[in-house]
Amino acid sequence: MSNRKKSSLGRSIKNNIKAWALLAPSLIFMLGFTVYPIFKTFYLSLTKYKMGMKAPEFTGFDNFIKLAQTPLFWKVIGNTAFWALLTAIPSMIVGLGLAILINRKTKLLSFLRVSYFYPVVLPMIAVASIWSFIYMANNGLVDQTLIKLGLEPLLALSKKDTVLPALAGMYVWKEAGYLMVFFLSGLQAISPEVMEAAKIDGSRGLHLFRHITFPLLGPTFLFVSSVEFTNCFKLVDHVMIMTEGAPNNASTLLLYYIYQQGFTNFNYGTSSALSVIMLVTLLIVSIPRFFRQDKKVHYN
């Protein structure tokens, strides 16, 4: 082997060693806090394991079979699906509306941006506490307003028909500003020349948005929808603070059910099985939609 080849091979090995050394901290962190817990959860989902047991007992798919035979499990799944519909799509619509509103020159632009984004920086626990007072039965802002108008109090968090929509209203208020940032970035990435050409051709208002702006926002919509459908599944703080699943588990969502099984009932096998179901559900919802929509997206 010539000296030149030896030198090139030595530099290549040296560069690879440096690259792996730089990646090592992140890889170790990912293996320890992401990959290992996932495999551990899959294993525990196939076992009977409760607090006080010395070691898990392998039971196969018994946890999944028992969950499928439990009416509460299907109620929780229904609640979670309904919650996703109540939060994901409205959050994107409001976020897009806010982005369009502030994507223009105005004297109040900075104030509007801060106002719309401010709920995002508040912790969910603080937001849930604030909205608990707003929805408080009889004495809250909503019920007091209705009483003064001569109407019956709503008792939003005490009725099974209104509790999830009430929680969804709080979530959309907090989440819309976060999605607004992505939509605003997408709007500002659209070439001004394209918009000017469309206007010269006579496109205005809704027609311009439908045929020009909306298609060019395809990559943003793909990213935002993936993030939002994931986010709406992984919230538990607001349920713990505002309802604890009441009334009669009408507001019990999948992640809160996992928390109950794992940290209230100390049934780690069942909670792991529920976690696997949640992971598979997210994969089923996200991956096919991502590949199907990606083919229809227009990238600049």
PAZAPA-4460 file (N, C-alpha, C; in steps of 0.05 Angstrom, whole numbers, plus 32768, in hexadecimal, padded with zeros to 4 digits):
% residues 300
    n_x    n_y    n_z   ca_x   ca_y   ca_z    c_x    c_y    c_z   seq   type   mol
   8011   7FE8   8000   8000   8000   8000   8012   8019   8000     1      M     A
   800C   802C   7FEE   801C   8044   7FEC   8019   8056   8005     2      S     A
   802C   8067   8008   802B   807A   801F   8013   808C   801E     3      N     A
   800B   8094   8005   7FF4   80A5   8002   7FDA   8098   800C     4      R     A
   7FD7   807E   8004   7FBF   806F   800C   7FBF   806B   802A     5      K     A
   7FD7   8065   8036   7FD8   8061   8053   7FD1   807B   8061     6      K     A
   7FDB   8091   8057   7FD5   80AB   8063   7FB7   80B1   8062     7      S     A
   7FAB   80AC   804A   7F8E   80B1   8047   7F7E   809F   8059     8      S     A
   7F85   8085   805C   7F77   8073   806D   7F7A   807B   808A     9      L     A
   7F92   8084   8092   7F96   808D   80AD   7F85   80A6   80B4    10      G     A
   7F83   80B9   80A1   7F72   80D0   80A6   7F55   80C9   80A8    11      R     A
   7F4D   80B6   8097   7F31   80AD   8098   7F2A   80A0   80B3    12      S     A
   7F3C   808E   80BC   7F37   8081   80D6   7F37   8096   80ED    13      I     A
   7F4A   80A9   80EB   7F4B   80BE   8100   7F32   80CF   8100    14      K     A
   7F28   80D6   80E8   7F10   80E6   80E7   7EF7   80D7   80F1    15      N     A
   7EF6   80BC   80EB   7EE0   80AC   80F6   7EE1   80AA   8114    16      N     A
   7EF9   80A7   811F   7EFC   80A5   813C   7EF3   80BF   8149    17      I     A
   7EFB   80D6   813D   7EF2   80F0   8148   7ED4   80F3   8146    18      K     A
   7EC8   80EB   8130   7EAB   80ED   812C   7E9C   80DD   8141    19      A     A
   7EA4   80C3   8145   7E97   80B2   8158   7E9C   80BD   8175    20      W     A
   7EB3   80C8   817A   7EB8   80D4   8194   7EA6   80EB   819A    21      A     A
   7EA1   80FC   8186   7E8F   8113   8189   7E72   810A   818C    22      L     A
   7E6B   80F4   817E   7E4F   80E9   8180   7E4A   80D9   8199    23      L     A
   7E60   80CF   81A5   7E5D   80BD   81BC   7E4B   80C7   81D3    24      A     A
   7E4E   80E0   81DC   7E3D   80E9   81F2   7E1F   80E8   81EB    25      P     A
   7E19   80F1   81D3   7DFD   80F1   81CA   7DF2   80D4   81C7    26      S     A
   7E03   80C3   81BC   7DFB   80A7   81B8   7DF7   8099   81D3    27      L     A
   7E08   809E   81E6   7E05   8092   8200   7DEC   809B   820D    28      I     A
   7DE7   80B5   820B   7DCF   80C1   8217   7DB6   80B5   820A    29      F     A
   7DB6   80B2   81EF   7DA0   80A7   81E1   7D9B   808A   81E8    30      M     A
   7DB1   807B   81E9   7DAE   805E   81F0   7DA4   805B   820D    31      L     A
   7DAD   806C   821F   7DA6   8069   823B   7D8A   8073   8241    32      G     A
   7D81   8088   8234   7D67   8094   823B   7D52   8092   8226    33      F     A
   7D58   8085   820F   7D43   8081   81FA   7D42   8064   81F1    34      T     A
   7D58   805A   81E7   7D57   803F   81DB   7D53   802A   81F1    35      V     A
   7D63   802B   8207   7D60   8017   821C   7D44   8018   8229    36      Y     A
   7D39   802F   8230   7D1E   8030   823B   7D09   8024   8229    37      P     A
   7D0C   8028   820F   7CF8   801D   81FC   7CF8   7FFF   81FC    38      I     A
   7D10   7FF3   81FB   7D12   7FD6   81FC   7D0A   7FCB   8217    39      F     A
   7D10   7FD9   822C   7D08   7FD1   8247   7CEA   7FD1   824A    40      K     A
   7CDD   7FE6   823E   7CC0   7FE8   823F   7CB3   7FD1   8230    41      T     A
   7CBE   7FCA   8218   7CB3   7FB4   8209   7CB5   7F9A   8219    42      F     A
   7CCC   7F96   8227   7CCF   7F7E   8237   7CBB   7F7E   824E    43      Y     A
   7CB9   7F94   825D   7CA7   7F94   8274   7C8A   7F92   826C    44      L     A
   7C83   7F9A   8253   7C67   7F97   824A   7C5F   7F7A   8247    45      S     A
   7C73   7F68   8246   7C6D   7F4C   8243   7C70   7F3D   825E    46      L     A
   7C70   7F4C   8273   7C74   7F40   828E   7C5E   7F49   82A1    47      T     A
   7C5C   7F3B   82B7   7C4D   7F43   82CE   7C60   7F4E   82E2    48      K     A
   7C5E   7F68   82E8   7C72   7F75   82F9   7C65   7F8B   8308    49      Y     A
   7C63   7F87   8323   7C56   7F9B   8334   7C6A   7FA2   834B    50      K     A
   7C64   7FB7   8358   7C75   7FC0   836E   7C76   7FAA   8384    51      M     A
   7C8D   7FA4   838D   7C91   7F8F   83A1   7C9B   7F75   8396    52      G     A
   7C99   7F71   837C   7CA3   7F59   836F   7CC1   7F5B   836B    53      M     A
   7CCF   7F45   8370   7CEC   7F45   836D   7CF5   7F47   8350    54      K     A
   7CE6   7F3B   833F   7CED   7F3B   8322   7CD3   7F38   8312    55      A     A
   7CD4   7F42   82F9   7CBC   7F3E   82E8   7CB7   7F21   82E0    56      P     A
   7C9E   7F1A   82DD   7C96   7EFF   82D5   7C8C   7F00   82B8    57      E     A
   7C99   7EF2   82A6   7C91   7EF2   828A   7C76   7EE6   8286    58      F     A
   7C64   7EF5   827A   7C48   7EEC   8275   7C40   7EEE   8258    59      T     A
   7C52   7EF5   8247   7C4A   7EF8   822B   7C39   7F10   8226    60      G     A
   7C23   7F0C   8217   7C11   7F22   8210   7BFA   7F25   8223    61      F     A
   7BFC   7F1B   823B   7BE5   7F1C   824E   7BDD   7F39   8254    62      D     A
   7BF0   7F4A   8257   7BEA   7F66   825D   7BD9   7F73   8247    63      N     A
   7BE0   7F6E   822E   7BD1   7F79   8218   7BB5   7F6C   8216    64      F     A
   7BB3   7F52   821B   7B99   7F45   821A   7B87   7F50   8230    65      I     A
   7B91   7F54   8248   7B81   7F5E   825E   7B78   7F7B   8258    66      K     A
   7B8A   7F8B   824D   7B82   7FA6   8246   7B6C   7FA7   8231    67      L     A
   7B6E   7F95   821D   7B5A   7F94   8208   7B3F   7F8C   8213    68      A     A
   7B3E   7F7E   822A   7B25   7F75   8236   7B1B   7F89   824B    69      Q     A
   7B29   7F9F   824F   7B22   7FB3   8263   7B13   7FCA   8256    70      T     A
   7AFA   7FD0   825E   7AEB   7FE6   8252   7AF9   8001   8256    71      P     A
   7B06   8004   826D   7B13   801E   8272   7B29   8024   825D    72      L     A
   7B37   800F   8255   7B4C   8013   8241   7B41   801E   8227    73      F     A
   7B2B   8013   821E   7B1F   801D   8205   7B13   8039   8208    74      W     A
   7B0A   803E   8220   7B01   805A   8226   7B18   806D   8224    75      K     A
   7B2E   8066   822F   7B46   8077   822E   7B50   807B   8212    76      V     A
   7B50   8066   8202   7B58   8068   81E6   7B45   807B   81D7    77      I     A
   7B2B   8079   81DC   7B17   808B   81CF   7B1C   80A7   81D8    78      G     A
   7B21   80AB   81F2   7B27   80C6   81FC   7B3F   80D2   81EE    79      N     A
   7B54   80C2   81EB   7B6D   80CB   81DF   7B69   80D2   81C2    80      T     A
   7B5A   80C2   81B3   7B55   80C8   8197   7B45   80E1   8194    81      A     A
   7B30   80E4   81A5   7B20   80FC   81A4   7B30   8115   81AB    82      F     A
   7B42   8112   81BF   7B54   8128   81C7   7B66   8130   81B0    83      W     A
   7B71   811D   81A1   7B82   8123   818B   7B73   8134   8176    84      A     A
   7B5A   812D   8170   7B4B   813C   815D   7B44   8158   8167    85      L     A
   7B3F   815A   8181   7B38   8174   818D   7B4F   8187   818F    86      L     A
   7B68   817D   818F   7B7F   818E   8194   7B91   8192   817C    87      T     A
   7B98   817C   816E   7BAC   817E   8159   7BA3   8190   8142    88      A     A
   7B8C   818B   8136   7B83   819A   811F   7B7D   81B7   8127    89      I     A
   7B6D   81BC   813C   7B68   81D8   8144   7B82   81E8   814B    90      P     A
   7B95   81DB   8157   7BAF   81E8   815E   7BBD   81F1   8144    91      S     A
   7BBD   81E0   8130   7BCA   81E7   8117   7BBB   81FE   8109    92      M     A
   7BA0   81FD   8109   7B90   8212   80FC   7B95   822C   810A    93      I     A
   7B94   822D   8124   7B98   8246   8133   7BB5   8250   812F    94      V     A
   7BC8   823D   8131   7BE4   8245   812D   7BE9   8251   8112    95      G     A
   7BDD   8245   80FD   7BE0   8250   80E2   7BD3   826C   80E0    96      L     A
   7BBB   826F   80EC   7BAE   8288   80EC   7BBE   829E   80FA    97      G     A
   7BCA   8297   8110   7BDB   82AB   811E   7BF3   82B2   810E    98      L     A
   7BFF   829E   8100   7C17   82A3   80EF   7C10   82B6   80D9    99      A     A
   7BF9   82B2   80CC   7BF0   82C4   80B6   7BEB   82E0   80C1   100      I     A
   7BE0   82E1   80D9   7BD9   82FB   80E5   7BF2   830C   80EA   101      L     A
   7C07   82FF   80F4   7C1F   830F   80FB   7C34   8310   80E5   102      I     A
   7C2E   8303   80CE   7C41   8303   80B8   7C3C   831C   80A7   103      N     A
   7C3C   8332   80B4   7C37   834B   80A6   7C43   8362   80B6   104      R     A
   7C48   8378   80AA   7C54   838F   80B8   7C3F   839F   80C6   105      K     A
   7C43   83A2   80E0   7C30   83B2   80F1   7C3F   83BD   8109   106      T     A
   7C36   83D2   8114   7C43   83DE   812B   7C42   83CC   8143   107      K     A
   7C2E   83BB   8145   7C2A   83AA   815C   7C36   838E   8158   108      L     A
   7C46   838B   8143   7C50   8370   813C   7C5F   8363   8153   109      L     A
   7C71   8370   8160   7C81   8365   8176   7C6E   835D   818D   110      S     A
   7C5C   836F   8193   7C49   8369   81A9   7C38   8351   81A3   111      F     A
   7C2E   834F   818A   7C1D   8338   8183   7C2D   831E   8184   112      L     A
   7C46   831E   817A   7C56   8306   817A   7C5A   82FC   8197   113      R     A
   7C62   830F   81A9   7C66   8307   81C5   7C4C   82FE   81D1   114      V     A
   7C36   830B   81CC   7C1D   8303   81D8   7C14   82E7   81CF   115      S     A
   7C17   82E1   81B6   7C0E   82C7   81AC   7C21   82B1   81B5   116      Y     A
   7C3B   82B7   81B8   7C4E   82A2   81C0   7C50   829F   81DE   117      F     A
   7C47   82B2   81ED   7C4B   82B1   820A   7C40   8298   8217   118      Y     A
   7C28   828E   8210   7C1E   8276   821C   7C31   825E   8219   119      P     A
   7C41   825E   8203   7C52   8247   81FE   7C68   8244   8213   120      V     A
   7C72   825A   821D   7C88   8259   8231   7C7E   8253   824D   121      V     A
   7C64   8255   8251   7C5A   824E   826C   7C5A   8230   8270   122      L     A
   7C62   8226   8287   7C61   8209   828C   7C44   81FF   828B   123      P     A
   7C41   81E6   8282   7C26   81DB   8280   7C18   81DA   829C   124      M     A
   7C27   81D6   82B1   7C1B   81D6   82CC   7C10   81F1   82D3   125      I     A
   7C1E   8207   82CB   7C14   8222   82D1   7BFB   8227   82C0   126      A     A
   7BFC   821F   82A6   7BE5   8223   8295   7BCD   8214   829F   127      V     A
   7BD1   81FB   82A7   7BBB   81EB   82B2   7BAF   81F7   82CB   128      A     A
   7BC0   8202   82DC   7BB6   820F   82F4   7BA6   8228   82EE   129      S     A
   7BAF   8238   82DB   7BA0   8250   82D3   7B85   8248   82C8   130      I     A
   7B85   8235   82B5   7B6B   822D   82A9   7B59   821E   82BC   131      W     A
   7B64   8212   82D1   7B53   8206   82E6   7B42   821B   82F3   132      S     A
   7B4D   8233   82F8   7B3E   8248   8303   7B29   8253   82EF   133      F     A
   7B31   8254   82D6   7B1E   825E   82C1   7B06   824B   82BF   134      I     A
   7B0B   8231   82C0   7AF6   821D   82BE   7AE9   8216   82D9   135      Y     A
   7AF2   8221   82EE   7AE8   821A   8309   7AC9   821A   830A   136      M     A
   7ABD   8205   8315   7AA0   8203   8316   7A94   821A   8325   137      A     A
   7A81   8228   8319   7A71   823E   8325   7A81   8258   8329   138      N     A
   7A99   8255   8334   7AA9   826D   833B   7ABE   8275   8327   139      N     A
   7AC3   8265   8312   7AD7   826B   82FE   7ACE   8280   82EB   140      G     A
   7AE0   8289   82DA   7ADA   829F   82C7   7AC4   8297   82B4   141      L     A
   7AC5   827F   82A9   7AB1   8276   8296   7A95   8274   82A2   142      V     A
   7A93   8267   82B9   7A79   8264   82C6   7A6E   827E   82D1   143      D     A
   7A7F   828F   82DC   7A76   82A9   82E6   7A6C   82BA   82CF   144      Q     A
   7A79   82B9   82B8   7A6F   82C8   82A0   7A54   82BF   8297   145      T     A
   7A51   82A4   8297   7A37   8299   828F   7A21   82A0   82A3   146      L     A
   7A27   829F   82BD   7A14   82A6   82D1   7A0B   82C3   82CF   147      I     A
   7A1E   82D5   82CA   7A17   82F1   82C8   7A06   82F6   82AF   148      K     A
   7A09   82E5   829A   79F9   82E8   8282   79DD   82DA   8285   149      L     A
   79D8   82CF   829D   79BF   82C2   82A3   79BD   82A5   8299   150      G     A
   79D4   8299   8294   79D5   827E   828A   79DE   826A   829F   151      L     A
   79DB   8251   829A   79E4   823D   82AD   7A02   823A   82AC   152      E     A
   7A10   8235   82C2   7A2D   8231   82C2   7A34   8218   82B1   153      P     A
   7A4B   8219   82A4   7A53   8204   8292   7A5D   81EB   82A1   154      L     A
   7A6B   81EF   82B7   7A77   81D9   82C6   7A88   81C8   82B3   155      L     A
   7A9A   81D5   82A4   7AA7   81C8   828E   7AB7   81AF   8296   156      A     A
   7AC5   81B0   82AD   7AD6   819A   82B6   7AC7   8185   82C5   157      L     A
   7AAD   8188   82C9   7A9E   8176   82D9   7A8B   8164   82C8   158      S     A
   7A8A   816A   82AE   7A78   815B   829D   7A88   814B   8288   159      K     A
   7A80   8133   8283   7A8F   8122   8270   7A8E   812C   8254   160      K     A
   7A79   813B   824D   7A77   8145   8231   7A87   815E   822C   161      D     A
   7A8F   816C   8241   7A9D   8186   823E   7ABA   8185   8247   162      T     A
   7AC2   8171   8257   7ADC   8172   8263   7AF3   8171   824F   163      V     A
   7AF1   815F   823B   7B07   815E   8227   7B07   8177   8215   164      L     A
   7AF0   8180   820B   7AF1   819A   81FC   7AFC   81B1   820C   165      P     A
   7AF6   81B2   8227   7B01   81C7   8238   7B1F   81C5   823A   166      A     A
   7B29   81AD   823E   7B46   81A9   823F   7B53   81AF   8224   167      L     A
   7B45   81A8   820F   7B50   81AD   81F4   7B53   81CB   81EF   168      A     A
   7B3F   81DB   81F9   7B41   81F8   81F6   7B5A   8203   8203   169      G     A
   7B60   81F9   821B   7B78   8201   8229   7B91   81FA   8219   170      M     A
   7B91   81E1   820F   7BA8   81D8   8200   7BAD   81E8   81E7   171      Y     A
   7B98   81ED   81D8   7B9B   81FD   81BF   7BA5   8219   81C5   172      V     A
   7B9C   8225   81DB   7BA5   823F   81E3   7BC3   823F   81E8   173      W     A
   7BCD   822A   81F4   7BEA   8228   81F9   7BFA   8220   81E1   174      K     A
   7BF0   820E   81D1   7C00   8202   81BC   7C01   8212   81A2   175      E     A
   7BEC   8223   819D   7BEA   8231   8183   7C02   8243   817E   176      A     A
   7C0C   8250   8193   7C22   8262   8190   7C3C   8253   8188   177      G     A
   7C3F   823B   8192   7C56   822A   818B   7C55   8223   816D   178      Y     A
   7C3E   821B   8163   7C3B   8214   8147   7C3D   822C   8135   179      L     A
   7C34   8243   8140   7C36   825C   8131   7C52   8262   8128   180      M     A
   7C66   825C   8138   7C82   8262   8131   7C8A   8252   8118   181      V     A
   7C82   8239   8116   7C89   8229   80FF   7C7B   8232   80E6   182      F     A
   7C61   8239   80E9   7C52   8242   80D2   7C5D   825E   80C8   183      F     A
   7C64   826F   80DB   7C6F   8288   80D4   7C89   8285   80C5   184      L     A
   7C9A   8272   80CE   7CB3   826C   80C0   7CAD   8262   80A3   185      S     A
   7C99   8251   80A1   7C91   8247   8086   7C87   825D   8074   186      G     A
   7C77   826F   807F   7C6C   8286   806F   7C83   8298   8065   187      L     A
   7C95   829E   8077   7CAB   82B0   8070   7CBF   82A3   805D   188      Q     A
   7CBE   8288   805B   7CD0   827A   8048   7CC6   827A   802C   189      A     A
   7CAC   8281   8029   7CA1   8281   800E   7CAC   8299   7FFE   190      I     A
   7CB5   8294   7FE6   7CC1   82A9   7FD6   7CAE   82BF   7FD0   191      S     A
   7CB5   82D8   7FD5   7CA4   82EF   7FCF   7C9E   82F1   7FB1   192      P     A
   7CB0   82E8   7FA0   7CAC   82E9   7F83   7C94   82D7   7F7B   193      E     A
   7C92   82C0   7F88   7C7B   82AE   7F82   7C61   82BB   7F89   194      V     A
   7C60   82C8   7FA1   7C47   82D5   7FA9   7C40   82ED   7F97   195      M     A
   7C55   82FC   7F8F   7C50   8313   7F7E   7C46   830A   7F62   196      E     A
   7C52   82F4   7F58   7C49   82EA   7F3E   7C2C   82E0   7F3F   197      A     A
   7C24   82D3   7F56   7C09   82CA   7F59   7BF6   82E2   7F5A   198      A     A
   7BFE   82F7   7F68   7BEC   830F   7F6A   7BE9   831D   7F4F   199      K     A
   7BFF   831D   7F3F   7BFE   8329   7F25   7BEA   831A   7F13   200      I     A
   7BE9   82FF   7F17   7BD7   82EE   7F07   7BBA   82F0   7F11   201      D     A
   7BB6   8300   7F26   7B9B   8304   7F30   7B93   82F4   7F48   202      G     A
   7BA5   82E6   7F54   7B9E   82D5   7F6B   7B9E   82E7   7F84   203      S     A
   7B89   82E5   7F94   7B85   82F5   7FAC   7B78   82E5   7FC2   204      R     A
   7B7C   82ED   7FDA   7B6E   82E3   7FF2   7B6F   82C5   7FF5   205      G     A
   7B57   82B9   7FF7   7B54   829D   7FFC   7B5F   828C   7FE5   206      L     A
   7B5B   8296   7FCC   7B66   8288   7FB5   7B84   8287   7FB6   207      H     A
   7B91   829D   7FBD   7BAE   829E   7FC0   7BB8   828A   7FD5   208      L     A
   7BAA   828A   7FEC   7BB2   8278   8002   7BAF   825B   7FFA   209      F     A
   7B98   8255   7FED   7B92   8239   7FE7   7BA5   822D   7FD2   210      R     A
   7BAB   823D   7FBD   7BBA   8232   7FA7   7BD8   8238   7FA7   211      H     A
   7BE0   824B   7FB7   7BFD   8252   7FB8   7C08   824E   7FD4   212      I     A
   7BFE   825C   7FE7   7C09   825B   8002   7C07   8240   800F   213      T     A
   7BEF   8234   800E   7BEB   821A   801B   7BFC   8204   8010   214      F     A
   7BFE   8201   7FF5   7C10   81EC   7FEB   7C2E   81F1   7FF2   215      P     A
   7C36   820A   7FF2   7C52   8210   7FF9   7C58   820C   8017   216      L     A
   7C44   820B   8027   7C47   8205   8044   7C47   81E7   8049   217      L     A
   7C47   81D7   8034   7C46   81B9   8038   7C5B   81AE   804A   218      G     A
   7C75   81B5   8047   7C89   81AB   8059   7C84   81B3   8076   219      P     A
   7C7B   81CC   807A   7C75   81D5   8095   7C5E   81C6   80A1   220      T     A
   7C49   81C2   8091   7C32   81B2   809B   7C3A   8196   80A2   221      F     A
   7C4B   818A   8092   7C54   816F   8098   7C62   816D   80B2   222      L     A
   7C75   8180   80B7   7C84   8180   80D0   7C72   8187   80E8   223      F     A
   7C61   819B   80E5   7C50   81A4   80FB   7C3C   818F   8103   224      V     A
   7C30   8182   80EF   7C1C   816D   80F5   7C29   8156   8103   225      S     A
   7C41   814E   80FB   7C4F   8138   8108   7C55   813F   8125   226      S     A
   7C5F   8157   812A   7C65   8160   8145   7C4C   8162   8156   227      V     A
   7C37   816D   814B   7C1F   8172   815A   7C11   8158   8161   228      E     A
   7C0F   8145   814F   7C01   812C   8155   7C11   811C   816A   229      F     A
   7C2B   8120   816B   7C3B   8114   8180   7C37   8122   819B   230      T     A
   7C38   813C   819A   7C35   814C   81B3   7C1B   8147   81C1   231      N     A
   7C05   8145   81B2   7BEB   8143   81BF   7BE7   8128   81CD   232      C     A
   7BF8   8114   81C6   7BF6   80FA   81D3   7C06   80F9   81ED   233      F     A
   7C1A   810B   81F0   7C2D   8107   8206   7C29   811C   821D   234      K     A
   7C11   8125   8221   7C0C   8138   8236   7BFD   812A   824D   235      L     A
   7C06   8131   8265   7BF8   8126   827D   7BF5   813A   8293   236      V     A
   7C04   8150   8292   7C04   8164   82A7   7BE8   8170   82AB   237      D     A
   7BDC   8178   8295   7BC2   8186   8297   7BAC   8174   82A3   238      H     A
   7BAD   815A   829D   7B99   8148   82A8   7B9D   8145   82C6   239      V     A
   7BB6   8142   82CE   7BBC   813F   82EB   7BB4   8157   82FB   240      M     A
   7BB8   816F   82F0   7BB2   8188   82FE   7B94   818E   82FE   241      I     A
   7B87   818B   82E7   7B6C   8195   82E3   7B56   8181   82E9   242      M     A
   7B5A   8168   82E3   7B43   8155   82E6   7B4A   813B   82F3   243      T     A
   7B63   8131   82F1   7B6B   8117   82FA   7B59   8101   82EE   244      E     A
   7B52   8105   82D5   7B42   80F2   82C7   7B24   80F4   82CA   245      G     A
   7B1B   8105   82DC   7AFE   8108   82E1   7AF1   8118   82CA   246      A     A
   7AD6   8115   82C8   7AC4   8104   82D8   7AC2   80E8   82CC   247      P     A
   7AC5   80D5   82DD   7AC1   80B9   82D5   7AD4   80B1   82BD   248      N     A
   7AED   80BA   82BF   7B02   80B4   82AB   7AFC   80C0   8290   249      N     A
   7AEB   80D4   828F   7AE4   80E1   8275   7AFB   80F1   826A   250      A     A
   7B0E   80F9   827C   7B25   8108   8273   7B3F   80F8   8276   251      S     A
   7B3D   80DE   827B   7B55   80CE   827D   7B61   80C8   8262   252      T     A
   7B78   80D2   825D   7B86   80CE   8243   7B9B   80B7   8247   253      L     A
   7BA6   80AE   8230   7BB7   8096   8231   7BCF   809A   8243   254      L     A
   7BDC   80B1   8241   7BF4   80B5   8250   7BEE   80B7   826E   255      L     A
   7BD7   80C3   8275   7BCF   80C4   8291   7BC8   80A8   829B   256      Y     A
   7BBC   8098   828A   7BB6   807C   8292   7BD0   806C   8296   257      Y     A
   7BE4   8071   8286   7BFF   8065   828A   7C0A   806E   82A5   258      I     A
   7C08   8087   82AB   7C11   8092   82C5   7C02   8085   82DC   259      Y     A
   7BE9   8082   82DA   7BD9   8075   82F0   7BE2   8059   82F5   260      Q     A
   7BE5   8049   82DF   7BED   802E   82E2   7C09   802B   82ED   261      Q     A
   7C1B   803D   82E4   7C37   803A   82EC   7C3E   8046   8307   262      G     A
   7C32   805E   830D   7C3B   806C   8325   7C25   806F   833B   263      F     A
   7C0D   8066   8335   7BF8   8065   8349   7BF2   8048   8351   264      T     A
   7BEE   8037   833D   7BE9   801B   8342   7C02   800A   8343   265      N     A
   7C19   8016   833B   7C33   8008   833B   7C32   7FEE   832B   266      F     A
   7C23   7FEE   8316   7C20   7FD6   8304   7C32   7FDC   82EB   267      N     A
   7C4B   7FD5   82EE   7C5E   7FDD   82D9   7C5B   7FCD   82BF   268      Y     A
   7C52   7FB5   82C1   7C4D   7FA5   82A9   7C37   7FB1   8298   269      G     A
   7C20   7FB8   82A5   7C0A   7FC4   8296   7C11   7FE0   828B   270      T     A
   7C1F   7FF0   829B   7C27   800A   8292   7C3A   8008   827A   271      S     A
   7C4C   7FF4   827A   7C5E   7FF0   8264   7C4F   7FE8   824B   272      S     A
   7C3B   7FD7   824E   7C2A   7FCE   8238   7C1C   7FE6   822C   273      A     A
   7C11   7FF8   823D   7C04   8010   8233   7C18   8022   8225   274      L     A
   7C30   8023   822F   7C45   8034   8221   7C4B   8029   8205   275      S     A
   7C4C   800F   8203   7C51   8003   81E9   7C3A   8009   81D6   276      V     A
   7C22   8007   81E0   7C0A   800D   81D0   7C0B   802A   81C6   277      I     A
   7C13   803C   81D8   7C15   8058   81D1   7C2B   805D   81BC   278      M     A
   7C42   8050   81BF   7C57   8052   81AB   7C4F   8048   8190   279      L     A
   7C42   8031   818F   7C39   8025   8176   7C24   8037   8169   280      V     A
   7C12   8042   817A   7BFD   8054   816F   7C09   806C   8162   281      T     A
   7C1E   8078   816F   7C2B   808F   8163   7C39   8088   8149   282      L     A
   7C45   8071   8148   7C52   8068   812F   7C3D   8064   8119   283      L     A
   7C27   8057   8120   7C12   8052   810C   7C06   806C   8101   284      I     A
   7C03   8080   8113   7BF8   809A   810B   7C0C   80AA   80FB   285      V     A
   7C25   80A9   8103   7C39   80BC   80F8   7C46   80B2   80DE   286      S     A
   7C50   8099   80DE   7C61   8090   80C8   7C52   808E   80AD   287      I     A
   7C3A   8081   80AC   7C2D   8080   8091   7C24   809B   8088   288      P     A
   7C1B   80AD   809A   7C13   80C7   8092   7C2B   80D7   8088   289      R     A
   7C42   80D4   8095   7C5A   80E2   808D   7C62   80DB   8071   290      F     A
   7C63   80C1   806A   7C6C   80B9   8050   7C57   80BF   803B   291      F     A
   7C3D   80BE   8042   7C28   80C4   802F   7C28   80E2   8028   292      R     A
   7C2A   80F3   803D   7C29   8110   8039   7C44   811A   802C   293      Q     A
   7C5A   810C   8032   7C74   8116   8028   7C74   8116   800A   294      D     A
   7C66   8103   7FFD   7C65   8102   7FE0   7C56   8119   7FD4   295      K     A
   7C44   8125   7FE4   7C33   813A   7FD9   7C3E   8156   7FE1   296      K     A
   7C54   8157   7FF0   7C5E   8170   7FF9   7C70   817D   7FE4   297      V     A
   7C6E   8197   7FE1   7C7F   81A6   7FCE   7C96   81B2   7FDE   298      H     A
   7CAE   81AA   7FD8   7CC6   81B6   7FE5   7CD3   81CA   7FD2   299      Y     A
   7CDB   81E1   7FDE   7CE9   81F5   7FCF   7D05   81EC   7FC9   300      N     A
***
